[in-house]
Amino acid sequence: MTIGPVAMGGRPDQVRAPEDWLTPVERERAARFAFAADRAAFVAAHLLVRQCAAAALGARPEELTLVQHCDVHGPGHGRPSIEQAPSLGVSLSHTRGYVCAAAGDGRVGVDAERVPAGPFDAALAEIALTPAELRRVTGNDALIRLWARKEALIKRGELALDRLRAAEIDWTGRHVLEWTAEGDVVVAVVTDMPCRRLPLPS
């Protein structure tokens, strides 16, 4: 039994959890990162999603195993799940300096993106927005908020990258939780039921 969808987010150094929670596959992937900041974000996100799943399940995070498998790229890739609770929806995201995760019944998707400074990112807009969205979105903040929502839908299995410019999104029946962090990070969580943001475990 779960308590409903929950989400958490913070800087990698704020995620208090030991790396020995990670599986050998996760450790091997973490070791591939060339930059320490990218490795830290990857590790923190993978630890945080266990904490979210534990909060949703009323379980202990160290007893949960995160698994991913992709038919193309093999273990460690593809949509994540919790081995001990395969029906629980889980999702994670990381950008340099910030990580987030969500867990709950039904489909769950979360994405974190940094809003670029400077002029409107027309190149990204051409990739990510439908013609109707292009007409009404003029600033990078609105662009990245919509991009994060769409990325969350991709993680829920409802949208594909090659459909971003063609798909007009009907948000009926979906719940969106959003927040801004670190000044320029936008987070979007899309769930089937209302989602609560919880503080990071101390």
Backbone hydrogen bonds, N-H to C=O, Kabsch-Sander energy under -0.5 kcal/mol:
donor,donor_aa,acceptor,acceptor_aa,energy
3,I,56,A,-1.4
6,V,103,A,-2.7
7,A,196,R,-2.3
8,M,101,A,-2.2
10,G,99,V,-2.3
14,Q,11,R,-1.8
15,V,11,R,-0.6
15,V,12,P,-1.3
16,R,14,Q,-1.0
16,R,201,P,-0.6
17,A,15,V,-1.1
21,W,18,P,-1.6
22,L,19,E,-1.9
27,R,23,T,-2.4
28,E,24,P,-2.3
29,R,25,V,-2.1
30,A,26,E,-2.6
31,A,27,R,-1.9
32,R,28,E,-0.6
32,R,29,R,-1.1
33,F,30,A,-1.2
39,R,35,F,-2.1
40,A,36,A,-2.7
41,A,37,A,-1.9
42,F,38,D,-2.2
43,V,39,R,-2.7
44,A,40,A,-2.5
45,A,41,A,-2.3
46,H,42,F,-2.0
47,L,43,V,-1.9
48,L,44,A,-2.8
49,V,45,A,-2.1
50,R,46,H,-0.6
51,Q,47,L,-1.4
52,C,48,L,-2.4
53,A,49,V,-2.4
54,A,50,R,-2.6
55,A,51,Q,-2.1
56,A,52,C,-2.4
57,L,53,A,-2.3
58,G,54,A,-1.9
59,A,54,A,-2.1
63,E,60,R,-1.7
64,L,61,P,-1.6
66,L,64,L,-0.5
67,V,81,S,-2.8
69,H,79,R,-0.5
70,C,74,G,-1.5
74,G,70,C,-2.5
76,G,68,Q,-2.2
77,H,74,G,-1.1
81,S,67,V,-1.9
82,I,85,A,-0.5
83,E,65,T,-2.8
83,E,81,S,-0.6
85,A,82,I,-1.3
88,L,85,A,-2.1
89,G,104,G,-2.4
91,S,102,A,-2.2
93,S,100,C,-2.5
95,T,98,Y,-2.6
98,Y,95,T,-2.8
99,V,10,G,-2.7
100,C,93,S,-2.5
101,A,8,M,-2.2
102,A,91,S,-2.5
103,A,6,V,-2.3
104,G,89,G,-2.4
109,G,190,V,-1.8
111,D,188,A,-2.0
113,E,186,V,-2.4
115,V,184,D,-3.3
122,A,120,F,-1.8
125,A,121,D,-2.2
126,E,122,A,-2.1
127,I,123,A,-1.0
128,A,124,L,-2.7
129,L,125,A,-2.3
134,L,130,T,-2.6
135,R,131,P,-1.3
136,R,132,A,-0.9
136,R,133,E,-0.6
137,V,133,E,-2.3
138,T,136,R,-0.6
143,L,139,G,-2.1
144,I,140,N,-2.8
145,R,141,D,-2.2
146,L,142,A,-2.0
147,W,143,L,-2.4
148,A,144,I,-2.8
149,R,145,R,-1.9
150,K,146,L,-2.3
151,E,147,W,-2.6
152,A,148,A,-2.2
153,L,149,R,-1.8
154,I,150,K,-2.2
155,K,151,E,-2.1
156,R,152,A,-1.2
157,G,154,I,-1.4
158,E,153,L,-2.5
159,L,153,L,-0.6
163,R,160,A,-2.2
164,L,161,L,-1.2
166,A,163,R,-0.8
167,A,163,R,-2.2
168,E,166,A,-0.7
169,I,167,A,-0.6
171,W,169,I,-0.7
174,R,171,W,-2.0
175,H,191,T,-3.0
177,L,189,V,-2.7
179,W,187,V,-1.6
181,A,185,V,-2.4
184,D,181,A,-0.6
184,D,182,E,-0.5
185,V,181,A,-2.6
186,V,113,E,-3.3
186,V,184,D,-0.5
187,V,179,W,-2.8
188,A,111,D,-2.4
189,V,177,L,-2.7
190,V,109,G,-2.9
191,T,175,H,-2.5
192,D,107,R,-0.7
196,R,5,P,-2.1
198,L,7,A,-3.2
198,L,196,R,-0.6
